[in-house]
Amino acid sequence: SLIGGRCRSKMPDYLLFCFRKAIAKSGLQHLAAQPSASAPGKTDPLRENCNTVDWSDNAQFGDHIWFETSVSGDVCYVGEQYCVTKTMQKSVARKKCAGCKIAVHTMCIEQLEKINFRCKPSFREPGSRNVREPNVVRHHWVHRRRQTGKCRQCGKGFQQKFSFHSKEIVAISCSWCKQAYHNKVTCFMLQQIEEPCSLGAHASVIVPPTWIIRVRKPQTSLKSSKKKKRTSLKGKPSKKVVEDGRWKPFIVKPVPSQLMKPLLVFVNPKSGGNQGAKIIQSFMWYLNPRQVFDLTQGGPKEGLEMYSKVPNLRILACGGDGTVGWILSVLDQLQLNPAPAVAVLPLGTGNDLARTLNWGGGYTDEPVSKILSHVEDGNVVQLDRWNLLVEPNPEAVQEEKDEHQTDKLPIDVFNNYFSLGFDAHVTLGFHESREANPEKFNSRLRNKMFYAGVSALTKYITLLLSHYGVCDGTDLTSKVQDLKLQCLVFLNIPSYCAGTKPWGHPSEHLDFEPQRHDDGCIEVIGFTMTSLATLQVGGHGERLNQCKEVTLTTYKSIPMQVDGEPCKLAPSVIYINLRNQANMVQKTKRRISMPQLNDQQPVPEKLQIRVSRISMHAYEALHYDKDKLKEASIPLGIITVPGDSDLENCRSHIESLQDSLEEVCRRRTVESDAVKSARLSSQKLSPKWCFLDCKYCYPNKESILLEHLNYVTEISQDDLYILDPELVIKETVGTSPGMPDLVDSYGECKTPESRQFTFPSSSSSPTSSPGPRESQRKRVSSDSSVTEALAHSSDSQASSKTGQCTKMVNVHQPHTTIADFRPMLRYAVCFCHAYCHHCKLIFFCSQLTELHKQGADIFTQDTLGCTLLHYAVEVGCKEIVKYIIDNAPTTLLDVTEKETGETALHKAASTRQRTICHYLVEAGASLMKTDLQGETPKRRAEKANDQELAEYLENRQHYQMIQREDQETAV
C-alpha cells in the first residue's frame, strides 16, 4: 500500500507515471468538478509566461505564476526525459513559479502538460447549487531535489548530495502546509495523497481555495432564454457578480469562523527600494496567490470589494505611508462595517506610521512567516484621520502664476502630518527629481542621502510672517511671528521625518498632554532652522497647541506636503477637522507564546512562577529527558513578577528567596522532612548560577549584563529552572525534595494518628471543594520515604473528636497541589467491597496495589462514566497511571466519559502531559477515537499549543493506521 516515489533508476516506469499522476490529481481532483480544465497540450502560449494572477473568465485551474530566476542550481523540474535543453551547450533562461516554487527552463514550460503537473489550485467551481457546500483542501505534493528541515515522518534531515546539480529527488513536500517527507516508501505513503491538508502553521490567515468560486457567465442565447420564462430569483444574476455593468467571474463565499483572520496583501512595487517584486513572490508561496495583489495592476479597490463580506478580515499594506493612506481612503469609499484592520510592512523611505505601530523603519528581509505571525497576533488600535478642506483666499494679492503652483492639495485626508514651509520645500525637490529619474532612487539609503544633501544646500529664507493660524479659537499668528518660524507641522502621530520625535515628552509641562494617535487631537509644532537640525539628535520643536480644529490662511504661494506628498499651493484658506478613526494592527514587540487562532492579551499583568534549582551533576545526566530533569530539581520557592519582567529582575527576586528559606529553617525546631528539604533548598546560590531555557533545557549562559534584554516569558511561563554548577546534595530527601512552604503555611499535626491513612467515619459524600483547575495556592512537598495523606471527614464532629487536622500531603510528584486531588474527593471510585461505603480517596500507588491484591476492581466506573484512570490522568499521577495500565484490561484505555466523550488520552493531551501520553499510546490507546466534539487526542494537543506532542501523536496515529490495514489484509 506504499508508493513513495523513489528516484527514476529505482522505480519502474509505469509506477513513476502513476505516482506523477497521483500527485497531479491530489491538488485538483477533490475541489469539485472542473469542466474547464484544459487538456494536455492545449495551454495558450501567450499565458505561459504570465507573472500575475488571472481574474478573468479564462482563468485555468493550476495556472503557474512565472517569475524570472537567476538561480542556476535549480534543476529543470520536468526531468531529463522531457527537458528540451539537455542537448544545448549554453545556459538557457529559467523561470520559477511563485505558487509552488518549481523551476523550469522557459522552453520547457509546455512539457509540464506532458507530466500533468499543475500549480496549487487557488479557486474552485461550484459543484452543486449550494456554493457553500463543504469542500476540503487536498495536499499539493511536489518533488524536491533540495529540501531544508526534517522529515515529517521519521524526523531525520534531508541529506543533501555533494553534487550541486544533484538530479535525485530527495523529498516530497506540500505547497500548502509545507510538510515534507523523504522520497522513500517508509516515509511517504499512498493514503497521504488523499488526506485533507491543514494549510499549515498559517492556516488562520490563508484564504482557502474553496472560498473563491468562479461563477459562469449567464447564458444569453435564445435556447437558454426559453428555459427561463418563469420569473425566479434564481435566474437573476447576483449583485455581487454583476455590478456597474461589469461581469465579475469570481466571488468569495467565506465560511464564518471566529478562529480565522483572513489576510489580504497589497504590495506597491514602486515603494522604497523597489523590493515589491520579491515580496509578492514570497507571499504567494505562503498564502493563496489570490489574496496577494499588486497595486500597480489596478489599485486596491477591486480586491477590497471582492473580500468585503469576509469576517475578521485583516489587510497588510506593503509600501510607504502613502500606500497605507491609499488603502484607507478606498476603505472609506466602500464604507465597510466593520472596517478591516490594516497592518504595515514598511517599504517606503520615511515609514513614520509603520514606526508608530511598531513595524519598524524599513523591511530588512525578515522572514515572511514571521511577518504573517505578527499580523495575526497584532493588537487592533485606532488611528485618527483628518480632513483637509481647501478654498481660495479671496483677500490675497494676485501674483504671477507659477507653473508648479496648484489650487488644491494632492490628497484631502492625512493620517500622519500636514506641514508647510522648509520641510515641504525639500520634499518637493526630492519628489520632482524622482519623477524625472526614477532609476536613481531605488535605494532607501540613497533616498535619505539625497534628502540630506538637498536640505543642506537649500537656502530657504521665507518666513511664515504673512500666514495666519487659528486653533480651536486661539489665534497663533502673533506667536508664530515672534518665534520667526520657518516650518509649521500639524502632527497626528509621534513619529515625523523618518523617526524623529518633534513633540517630545511634555510630561513636565502642565499645558500639554503626551501625544496619542487616537485621542481626537492634533499637535501643532513650529520649527526654526536650528530646531529642525536638532531633531536628528533628539531635539523637539516649539509646541504651539493641541486642538481639534484648525483654520489656516495663507497670502502667498508656499510649499506644503500631506503625508509626504508635496505641492506648491496658491494662497488659500485651509480647514482641518477630524474625519474618522481607522482600525490599524499594532505589532506586539515580543511573542510570548506559540501562535494561537484566537485573540489573547500579549502580556499578562503578573506572573507567579515556581523556581527550582538543578545541580550540574543532574543536568549532565538527565538533560536529554525534560521530565526526569524536572523531577530531579530542588524547589526554591515562588516569585511574583510583572508580566514583562526581564531576567535581571527575576534574578533579584530569586536571590531574595534565600533569606526566606533560612528563616523557615530557624523557625522550626523539629528536624522534620520539610525542614530537611528547606535546608537543602537554602544552600547559598553560587555566583555562577544561570537560567535554564525551559523549552529546550538549554542553559542560558548569557552575560549577566545582557539579562535585561531577555524577558522571562521567552524561556518560561509557569516554572523557572536555574542551573547551579556548585550545588552539592549532602542529604537524601527522596528523589525530588519538596517545595518549602513559602506561600501559605499549613498547621502542624501533633498527634501521630494524623500521619496514618484513615477512612472517613461517615458514608456521606465529602463537602464540595474547588475543582482541579483552581489556581494553586498551597504547595505540596514530596518525600519518597514517607507516605502521608490528608484525611477528610464529612462529619465535623467526628473530626474534632479524633483531633485530626489539615496537613501537607506528600506525593511522589513535584509541584502537586491539594487542589489537584479534590476531584477525587468528590468522584473517586470505590475499589473493594469491604470499603465501598467509606473509601472516597486513594492517593498512593502502594495503597492502590494493596487494595487491588485484595480483589478491588480497577475497571469500576462512577455515574459520570469516569474510571480511576481518568482521575489519575487529571491529577497527573504517573505511578498510578502506569500501575493501572499494567494491571487493567486494554479496553479500559478507550473508556469515554458520558458528558464529554473523552478518553484518558484526550485528558492527557489537553493538559500536555507527555509522559502519560507515551504510557497510554504504548499500551494501545486509540489515537483515532474522537470525543463528542469530533476531536482526536492530536487535535487536543494542538489546541493546548504543544506542537511537539501533536506531532508525536500524529506519528503514532500513522502507525496505528498501518497496523490496522495490515490486520485487515491478513484477515
TACOR-V177772 format. One record per residue. N is the residue number from 1. SS is DSSP state (H for helix, E for strand, - for the rest). OMEGA is omega in radians with two decimals (* if undefined). Layout:
N;SS;OMEGA / N;SS;OMEGA
//
This chain:
1;-;-3.12 / 2;-;3.12 / 3;-;-3.08 / 4;-;-3.00 / 5;-;3.00 / 6;-;3.09 / 7;-;-2.97 / 8;H;-3.08 / 9;H;-3.08 / 10;H;-3.06 / 11;-;3.07 / 12;-;-3.07 / 13;H;-3.08 / 14;H;3.08 / 15;H;3.11 / 16;H;3.12 / 17;H;3.13 / 18;H;-3.13 / 19;H;3.11 / 20;H;3.12 / 21;H;-3.13 / 22;H;3.13 / 23;H;3.12 / 24;H;-3.12 / 25;H;-3.02 / 26;H;-3.13 / 27;-;-2.99 / 28;-;-2.90 / 29;H;-2.97 / 30;H;3.09 / 31;H;-3.12 / 32;-;-3.09 / 33;-;-3.11 / 34;-;-3.04 / 35;-;-3.05 / 36;-;3.14 / 37;-;-3.07 / 38;-;3.10 / 39;-;3.12 / 40;-;3.10 / 41;-;-3.09 / 42;-;3.13 / 43;-;3.12 / 44;-;-3.11 / 45;H;3.13 / 46;H;-3.08 / 47;H;-3.03 / 48;-;-3.08 / 49;-;-3.09 / 50;-;3.12 / 51;-;3.07 / 52;-;3.11 / 53;-;-3.11 / 54;-;3.11 / 55;-;-3.13 / 56;-;3.13 / 57;-;-3.12 / 58;-;-3.12 / 59;-;-3.10 / 60;-;3.06 / 61;-;3.07 / 62;-;3.08 / 63;-;3.04 / 64;-;3.11 / 65;-;-2.94 / 66;E;3.01 / 67;E;3.09 / 68;E;3.11 / 69;E;3.12 / 70;-;-3.13 / 71;-;-3.08 / 72;-;-3.10 / 73;-;-3.13 / 74;-;3.10 / 75;-;3.14 / 76;-;-2.99 / 77;-;-3.06 / 78;-;3.12 / 79;-;-3.07 / 80;-;-3.05 / 81;-;-3.06 / 82;-;-3.11 / 83;-;-3.09 / 84;-;-3.09 / 85;-;-3.04 / 86;-;3.14 / 87;-;-3.11 / 88;-;-3.11 / 89;-;-3.08 / 90;-;3.13 / 91;-;-3.09 / 92;-;-3.12 / 93;-;3.12 / 94;E;3.01 / 95;E;-3.11 / 96;E;-3.14 / 97;E;-3.14 / 98;-;-3.08 / 99;-;-3.09 / 100;-;3.05 / 101;-;2.98 / 102;-;3.11 / 103;E;3.11 / 104;E;2.99 / 105;E;3.14 / 106;H;-3.14 / 107;H;-3.07 / 108;H;-3.08 / 109;H;3.13 / 110;H;-3.09 / 111;H;3.10 / 112;H;3.10 / 113;H;-3.10 / 114;-;3.08 / 115;-;3.06 / 116;-;3.10 / 117;-;3.14 / 118;-;3.12 / 119;-;3.10 / 120;-;-3.09 / 121;-;-3.10 / 122;-;3.12 / 123;-;3.11 / 124;E;3.02 / 125;E;3.08 / 126;-;-3.10 / 127;-;3.13 / 128;-;-3.13 / 129;-;-3.11 / 130;-;-3.11 / 131;-;3.10 / 132;-;3.14 / 133;-;-3.11 / 134;-;3.07 / 135;-;3.13 / 136;-;3.09 / 137;-;3.12 / 138;E;3.08 / 139;-;3.01 / 140;-;-3.01 / 141;E;-3.12 / 142;E;3.03 / 143;E;3.10 / 144;E;3.03 / 145;-;3.01 / 146;-;-3.09 / 147;-;3.07 / 148;-;3.11 / 149;-;-3.08 / 150;E;3.14 / 151;-;-3.14 / 152;-;-3.06 / 153;-;-3.03 / 154;-;3.09 / 155;-;3.14 / 156;-;3.13 / 157;E;3.12 / 158;-;-3.07 / 159;-;3.13 / 160;-;3.11 / 161;-;3.14 / 162;-;3.14 / 163;-;-3.11 / 164;-;-3.12 / 165;-;-3.13 / 166;-;-3.12 / 167;-;-3.13 / 168;-;3.11 / 169;-;-3.07 / 170;-;-3.04 / 171;E;3.01 / 172;E;-3.08 / 173;E;3.14 / 174;E;-3.14 / 175;-;-3.14 / 176;-;-3.02 / 177;-;3.11 / 178;-;3.04 / 179;-;-3.10 / 180;E;-3.14 / 181;E;3.01 / 182;E;3.11 / 183;-;-3.13 / 184;-;-3.14 / 185;-;3.13 / 186;-;-3.10 / 187;-;-3.10 / 188;-;-3.00 / 189;-;-3.02 / 190;-;-3.05 / 191;H;-3.14 / 192;H;3.09 / 193;H;-3.08 / 194;H;-3.09 / 195;-;3.02 / 196;E;-3.13 / 197;-;3.14 / 198;-;-3.10 / 199;-;2.95 / 200;H;-3.01 / 201;H;-3.10 / 202;H;-3.10 / 203;-;-3.07 / 204;-;3.14 / 205;-;-3.14 / 206;-;3.03 / 207;-;-3.11 / 208;-;3.11 / 209;-;3.10 / 210;-;3.10 / 211;-;-3.04 / 212;E;-3.00 / 213;E;3.04 / 214;E;-3.10 / 215;-;-3.13 / 216;-;3.14 / 217;-;-3.13 / 218;-;3.13 / 219;-;3.14 / 220;-;-3.10 / 221;-;3.14 / 222;H;-3.11 / 223;H;-3.12 / 224;H;-3.12 / 225;H;3.11 / 226;H;-3.13 / 227;H;-3.04 / 228;-;3.10 / 229;-;3.13 / 230;-;3.07 / 231;-;-3.09 / 232;-;3.09 / 233;H;-3.12 / 234;H;-3.11 / 235;H;-3.11 / 236;-;3.10 / 237;-;3.13 / 238;-;3.09 / 239;-;3.12 / 240;-;-3.06 / 241;-;-3.14 / 242;E;-3.12 / 243;E;-3.13 / 244;-;3.10 / 245;-;-3.13 / 246;E;3.09 / 247;E;3.12 / 248;-;-3.01 / 249;-;-3.11 / 250;E;3.01 / 251;E;-3.14 / 252;E;3.11 / 253;-;-3.07 / 254;-;2.99 / 255;-;-3.03 / 256;-;3.11 / 257;-;3.11 / 258;-;-3.12 / 259;-;-3.08 / 260;-;3.01 / 261;-;-3.07 / 262;-;-3.02 / 263;E;2.96 / 264;E;-3.12 / 265;E;3.08 / 266;E;-3.05 / 267;E;3.05 / 268;-;-3.07 / 269;-;-3.08 / 270;-;-3.07 / 271;-;2.99 / 272;-;-3.07 / 273;-;3.13 / 274;-;3.14 / 275;-;-2.98 / 276;H;-3.08 / 277;H;3.12 / 278;H;-3.14 / 279;H;-3.13 / 280;H;-3.13 / 281;H;-3.11 / 282;H;-3.13 / 283;H;3.09 / 284;H;3.12 / 285;H;-3.08 / 286;H;-3.05 / 287;-;2.95 / 288;-;-3.12 / 289;H;-3.12 / 290;H;2.98 / 291;H;3.08 / 292;E;-3.04 / 293;E;3.02 / 294;E;-3.06 / 295;-;3.09 / 296;-;-3.14 / 297;-;3.04 / 298;-;3.08 / 299;-;-3.03 / 300;-;-2.95 / 301;H;-3.07 / 302;H;3.11 / 303;H;3.13 / 304;H;3.10 / 305;H;-3.09 / 306;H;-3.09 / 307;-;-3.02 / 308;-;-3.10 / 309;-;-3.13 / 310;-;-3.13 / 311;-;3.10 / 312;-;-3.09 / 313;-;3.02 / 314;E;-3.07 / 315;E;3.04 / 316;E;3.13 / 317;E;-3.13 / 318;E;-3.09 / 319;E;3.11 / 320;-;3.13 / 321;H;3.09 / 322;H;3.09 / 323;H;3.12 / 324;H;3.12 / 325;H;3.09 / 326;H;-3.12 / 327;H;3.13 / 328;H;3.11 / 329;H;3.10 / 330;H;3.08 / 331;H;3.06 / 332;H;-3.13 / 333;H;-3.09 / 334;H;3.11 / 335;-;3.12 / 336;-;-3.13 / 337;-;-0.03 / 338;-;-3.13 / 339;-;3.12 / 340;-;3.11 / 341;E;-3.04 / 342;E;3.00 / 343;E;-3.02 / 344;E;2.92 / 345;E;-2.95 / 346;E;3.05 / 347;-;-3.07 / 348;-;-3.11 / 349;-;-3.12 / 350;-;3.09 / 351;-;-3.12 / 352;H;3.11 / 353;H;3.10 / 354;H;3.09 / 355;H;-3.13 / 356;H;-3.10 / 357;-;3.04 / 358;-;3.12 / 359;-;3.07 / 360;-;-3.08 / 361;-;3.13 / 362;-;-3.14 / 363;-;-3.08 / 364;-;3.10 / 365;-;3.04 / 366;-;-3.13 / 367;-;-3.12 / 368;H;3.11 / 369;H;3.10 / 370;H;-3.14 / 371;H;3.13 / 372;H;3.11 / 373;H;3.12 / 374;H;3.10 / 375;H;-3.13 / 376;H;-3.05 / 377;H;-3.04 / 378;-;3.11 / 379;E;3.11 / 380;E;3.12 / 381;E;-3.11 / 382;E;3.08 / 383;E;3.07 / 384;E;3.06 / 385;E;-2.95 / 386;E;3.07 / 387;E;3.01 / 388;E;3.12 / 389;E;-3.05 / 390;E;3.06 / 391;E;3.08 / 392;E;3.12 / 393;-;-3.08 / 394;-;-3.10 / 395;-;-3.10 / 396;-;3.10 / 397;-;-3.13 / 398;-;3.12 / 399;-;-3.11 / 400;-;-3.08 / 401;-;3.09 / 402;-;-3.11 / 403;-;3.14 / 404;-;-3.09 / 405;E;-3.13 / 406;E;-3.13 / 407;-;3.14 / 408;-;-3.13 / 409;-;3.14 / 410;-;3.10 / 411;-;-3.07 / 412;-;3.10 / 413;E;3.04 / 414;E;-3.14 / 415;-;-3.07 / 416;-;-3.08 / 417;E;3.01 / 418;E;-3.06 / 419;E;3.07 / 420;E;-3.13 / 421;E;-2.95 / 422;H;-3.09 / 423;H;3.10 / 424;H;3.09 / 425;H;3.11 / 426;H;-3.14 / 427;H;3.13 / 428;H;3.10 / 429;H;3.10 / 430;H;-3.09 / 431;H;-3.13 / 432;H;3.12 / 433;H;-3.14 / 434;H;3.11 / 435;H;-3.12 / 436;H;-3.10 / 437;-;-3.09 / 438;H;-3.10 / 439;H;-3.14 / 440;H;-3.07 / 441;-;3.14 / 442;-;3.13 / 443;-;3.13 / 444;H;3.14 / 445;H;3.12 / 446;H;3.11 / 447;H;3.14 / 448;H;3.10 / 449;H;3.09 / 450;H;3.09 / 451;H;-3.10 / 452;H;-3.14 / 453;H;-3.14 / 454;H;-3.11 / 455;H;3.14 / 456;H;-3.07 / 457;H;-3.05 / 458;-;3.03 / 459;-;-3.08 / 460;-;-3.00 / 461;-;-3.13 / 462;-;3.12 / 463;-;3.13 / 464;-;-3.10 / 465;-;-3.07 / 466;-;3.14 / 467;E;-3.01 / 468;E;3.12 / 469;E;3.10 / 470;E;-3.10 / 471;E;-3.12 / 472;-;3.11 / 473;-;3.14 / 474;E;-3.13 / 475;E;-3.11 / 476;-;-3.04 / 477;H;-3.09 / 478;H;-3.14 / 479;H;3.10 / 480;H;-3.12 / 481;H;3.14 / 482;H;-3.11 / 483;H;-3.14 / 484;-;-3.09 / 485;-;3.12 / 486;-;3.12 / 487;E;3.13 / 488;E;-3.06 / 489;E;3.01 / 490;E;-2.89 / 491;E;3.13 / 492;-;-3.10 / 493;-;-3.09 / 494;-;-3.04 / 495;-;-3.10 / 496;E;3.03 / 497;-;3.05 / 498;-;2.94 / 499;-;3.11 / 500;E;-3.11 / 501;-;-3.03 / 502;-;3.13 / 503;-;3.13 / 504;-;-3.13 / 505;-;-3.04 / 506;H;-3.09 / 507;H;-3.12 / 508;H;3.14 / 509;-;-3.12 / 510;-;-3.06 / 511;-;-3.03 / 512;-;3.10 / 513;-;3.03 / 514;-;-3.05 / 515;-;3.07 / 516;-;-3.14 / 517;-;-3.12 / 518;-;-3.07 / 519;-;3.14 / 520;-;3.13 / 521;-;3.11 / 522;E;-3.12 / 523;E;3.13 / 524;E;-3.03 / 525;E;3.07 / 526;E;-3.12 / 527;E;2.85 / 528;-;3.12 / 529;H;-3.13 / 530;H;-3.11 / 531;H;3.06 / 532;H;-3.13 / 533;H;-3.11 / 534;H;3.13 / 535;H;-3.06 / 536;H;3.12 / 537;H;3.04 / 538;-;3.13 / 539;-;3.11 / 540;-;-3.12 / 541;-;3.11 / 542;E;-3.14 / 543;E;-3.08 / 544;E;-3.06 / 545;E;2.90 / 546;E;-2.97 / 547;E;3.13 / 548;-;3.11 / 549;E;-3.12 / 550;E;2.98 / 551;E;-3.06 / 552;E;-3.12 / 553;E;3.12 / 554;E;-3.12 / 555;-;3.06 / 556;-;3.05 / 557;-;-3.02 / 558;E;3.09 / 559;E;3.08 / 560;E;3.05 / 561;E;3.12 / 562;E;-3.10 / 563;-;3.09 / 564;-;3.11 / 565;E;-3.02 / 566;E;3.01 / 567;E;3.04 / 568;E;-2.98 / 569;E;3.07 / 570;-;3.12 / 571;-;-2.99 / 572;E;2.98 / 573;E;-3.04 / 574;E;3.10 / 575;E;3.13 / 576;E;3.05 / 577;E;-3.08 / 578;E;-3.13 / 579;E;3.13 / 580;E;3.05 / 581;E;-3.14 / 582;E;3.07 / 583;E;3.13 / 584;E;3.10 / 585;E;3.11 / 586;E;-3.10 / 587;-;3.04 / 588;-;-3.02 / 589;-;-3.14 / 590;-;3.05 / 591;-;-3.05 / 592;-;3.14 / 593;-;3.10 / 594;-;-3.13 / 595;-;3.09 / 596;-;-3.09 / 597;-;3.12 / 598;-;-3.11 / 599;-;3.11 / 600;-;3.06 / 601;-;-3.05 / 602;-;-3.09 / 603;-;3.10 / 604;-;-3.14 / 605;-;-3.13 / 606;E;3.08 / 607;E;3.04 / 608;E;-2.96 / 609;E;3.03 / 610;E;-3.10 / 611;E;3.09 / 612;E;-3.14 / 613;E;-3.11 / 614;E;3.12 / 615;E;3.13 / 616;H;3.11 / 617;H;3.12 / 618;H;-3.13 / 619;H;-3.12 / 620;H;-3.11 / 621;H;-2.96 / 622;H;-3.05 / 623;-;3.13 / 624;-;-3.09 / 625;-;-3.09 / 626;H;-3.08 / 627;H;3.14 / 628;H;3.13 / 629;H;3.10 / 630;H;3.11 / 631;H;3.14 / 632;-;-3.11 / 633;-;3.12 / 634;E;-3.08 / 635;E;3.04 / 636;E;-3.12 / 637;E;-3.12 / 638;E;3.07 / 639;E;3.08 / 640;E;-3.07 / 641;E;3.04 / 642;E;-3.07 / 643;-;-3.13 / 644;-;-3.12 / 645;-;3.04 / 646;E;-3.09 / 647;H;3.11 / 648;H;3.09 / 649;H;3.12 / 650;H;3.12 / 651;H;3.14 / 652;H;3.10 / 653;H;-3.11 / 654;H;-3.13 / 655;H;3.10 / 656;H;3.10 / 657;H;-3.11 / 658;H;3.13 / 659;H;-3.14 / 660;H;-3.13 / 661;H;3.12 / 662;H;3.12 / 663;H;3.08 / 664;H;-3.12 / 665;H;-3.14 / 666;H;-3.07 / 667;H;-3.04 / 668;-;-3.10 / 669;-;3.14 / 670;-;-3.11 / 671;-;3.14 / 672;-;3.12 / 673;H;3.13 / 674;H;3.14 / 675;H;3.07 / 676;H;3.11 / 677;H;3.13 / 678;H;3.11 / 679;H;3.11 / 680;H;-3.12 / 681;H;-3.04 / 682;-;3.04 / 683;-;-3.02 / 684;-;3.10 / 685;-;3.11 / 686;-;3.13 / 687;-;-3.10 / 688;-;-3.09 / 689;-;-3.12 / 690;E;-3.13 / 691;E;3.03 / 692;E;3.05 / 693;E;-3.04 / 694;-;-3.13 / 695;-;-3.05 / 696;-;-3.12 / 697;-;3.06 / 698;E;3.09 / 699;E;3.11 / 700;E;-3.02 / 701;-;3.07 / 702;-;3.09 / 703;-;3.12 / 704;H;3.13 / 705;H;-3.12 / 706;H;-3.09 / 707;H;3.11 / 708;H;3.13 / 709;H;-3.10 / 710;-;3.10 / 711;E;-3.14 / 712;H;-3.13 / 713;H;3.11 / 714;H;-3.12 / 715;-;-3.10 / 716;-;3.04 / 717;-;-3.07 / 718;-;-3.09 / 719;E;3.13 / 720;E;-3.10 / 721;E;3.12 / 722;E;-3.13 / 723;E;-3.13 / 724;E;-3.05 / 725;-;-3.09 / 726;-;3.14 / 727;-;3.10 / 728;-;3.14 / 729;-;-3.10 / 730;-;-3.13 / 731;-;3.09 / 732;-;-3.11 / 733;-;-3.10 / 734;-;-3.11 / 735;-;-3.12 / 736;-;-3.12 / 737;-;-3.06 / 738;-;3.11 / 739;-;3.09 / 740;-;-3.05 / 741;-;-3.06 / 742;-;-3.10 / 743;-;3.06 / 744;-;3.14 / 745;-;3.11 / 746;-;3.05 / 747;-;-3.12 / 748;-;3.14 / 749;-;-3.11 / 750;-;-3.12 / 751;-;-3.13 / 752;H;-3.13 / 753;H;-3.10 / 754;H;3.12 / 755;H;3.14 / 756;-;3.05 / 757;-;-3.09 / 758;-;3.08 / 759;-;3.08 / 760;-;-3.10 / 761;-;-3.13 / 762;-;3.12 / 763;-;3.13 / 764;-;-3.10 / 765;-;3.13 / 766;-;-3.13 / 767;-;-3.12 / 768;-;-3.14 / 769;-;-3.11 / 770;-;-3.10 / 771;-;-3.06 / 772;-;-3.13 / 773;-;3.13 / 774;-;-3.11 / 775;-;-3.01 / 776;-;-3.10 / 777;-;-3.12 / 778;-;-3.13 / 779;-;3.13 / 780;-;3.12 / 781;-;-3.08 / 782;-;3.11 / 783;-;-3.09 / 784;-;-3.10 / 785;-;-3.09 / 786;-;3.11 / 787;-;-3.12 / 788;-;3.11 / 789;-;3.12 / 790;-;-3.13 / 791;-;3.13 / 792;-;3.08 / 793;-;3.08 / 794;-;3.14 / 795;-;-3.08 / 796;H;3.14 / 797;H;3.12 / 798;H;-3.14 / 799;H;-3.13 / 800;H;-3.13 / 801;H;-3.10 / 802;H;3.10 / 803;-;3.12 / 804;-;-3.14 / 805;-;-3.07 / 806;-;3.11 / 807;-;3.00 / 808;-;-3.11 / 809;-;3.12 / 810;-;-3.12 / 811;-;-3.13 / 812;-;3.14 / 813;-;-3.11 / 814;-;3.03 / 815;-;3.07 / 816;-;-3.11 / 817;-;3.09 / 818;H;3.12 / 819;H;3.14 / 820;H;-3.05 / 821;H;-3.07 / 822;H;3.02 / 823;H;3.11 / 824;H;3.10 / 825;H;-3.07 / 826;H;-2.92 / 827;H;-2.93 / 828;-;-3.07 / 829;-;3.08 / 830;-;-2.98 / 831;-;-3.10 / 832;-;-3.07 / 833;H;-3.11 / 834;H;-3.10 / 835;H;-3.01 / 836;-;3.14 / 837;-;-3.05 / 838;-;-3.00 / 839;-;3.10 / 840;-;-3.05 / 841;-;3.07 / 842;-;-3.02 / 843;-;-2.81 / 844;-;-3.09 / 845;H;-3.14 / 846;H;3.13 / 847;H;3.07 / 848;H;3.12 / 849;H;-3.12 / 850;H;-3.14 / 851;H;3.13 / 852;H;3.10 / 853;H;3.13 / 854;-;3.06 / 855;-;3.14 / 856;-;-3.11 / 857;-;-3.13 / 858;-;-3.07 / 859;-;-3.07 / 860;-;3.11 / 861;-;3.06 / 862;-;-3.07 / 863;-;3.13 / 864;-;-3.12 / 865;-;-3.10 / 866;-;3.05 / 867;-;3.09 / 868;H;3.12 / 869;H;3.09 / 870;H;-3.08 / 871;H;3.11 / 872;H;3.08 / 873;H;-3.10 / 874;H;3.13 / 875;H;3.06 / 876;-;-3.12 / 877;-;-3.04 / 878;H;-3.08 / 879;H;3.14 / 880;H;3.11 / 881;H;-3.13 / 882;H;-3.13 / 883;H;-3.14 / 884;H;-3.14 / 885;H;-3.10 / 886;H;-2.99 / 887;H;-3.11 / 888;-;3.06 / 889;-;-3.08 / 890;H;3.12 / 891;H;3.12 / 892;H;-3.06 / 893;H;-3.05 / 894;H;3.07 / 895;-;-3.07 / 896;-;3.01 / 897;-;-3.10 / 898;-;-3.03 / 899;-;-3.04 / 900;-;-3.07 / 901;-;-3.09 / 902;-;2.93 / 903;-;3.10 / 904;H;3.13 / 905;H;3.04 / 906;H;-3.12 / 907;H;-3.13 / 908;H;3.13 / 909;H;-3.13 / 910;H;-3.11 / 911;-;3.03 / 912;-;3.10 / 913;-;-2.98 / 914;H;-3.10 / 915;H;3.14 / 916;H;3.07 / 917;H;3.12 / 918;H;3.11 / 919;H;-3.06 / 920;H;-3.12 / 921;H;-3.14 / 922;H;3.12 / 923;H;3.09 / 924;-;3.10 / 925;-;-3.08 / 926;-;3.09 / 927;-;-3.12 / 928;-;-3.14 / 929;-;-3.11 / 930;-;3.06 / 931;-;-3.09 / 932;-;3.09 / 933;-;3.11 / 934;-;-3.08 / 935;-;3.07 / 936;-;3.06 / 937;H;3.11 / 938;H;3.13 / 939;H;3.09 / 940;H;3.12 / 941;H;3.10 / 942;H;3.12 / 943;H;3.09 / 944;-;3.08 / 945;-;3.04 / 946;-;-3.04 / 947;H;3.14 / 948;H;3.11 / 949;H;3.13 / 950;H;3.11 / 951;H;3.10 / 952;H;-3.13 / 953;H;3.11 / 954;H;3.13 / 955;H;3.14 / 956;H;3.07 / 957;H;3.11 / 958;H;3.13 / 959;H;3.09 / 960;H;3.12 / 961;H;3.13 / 962;H;3.14 / 963;H;-3.14 / 964;H;3.10 / 965;H;3.13 / 966;H;3.13 / 967;H;3.13 / 968;H;3.12 / 969;H;3.14 / 970;H;3.12 / 971;-;*
//
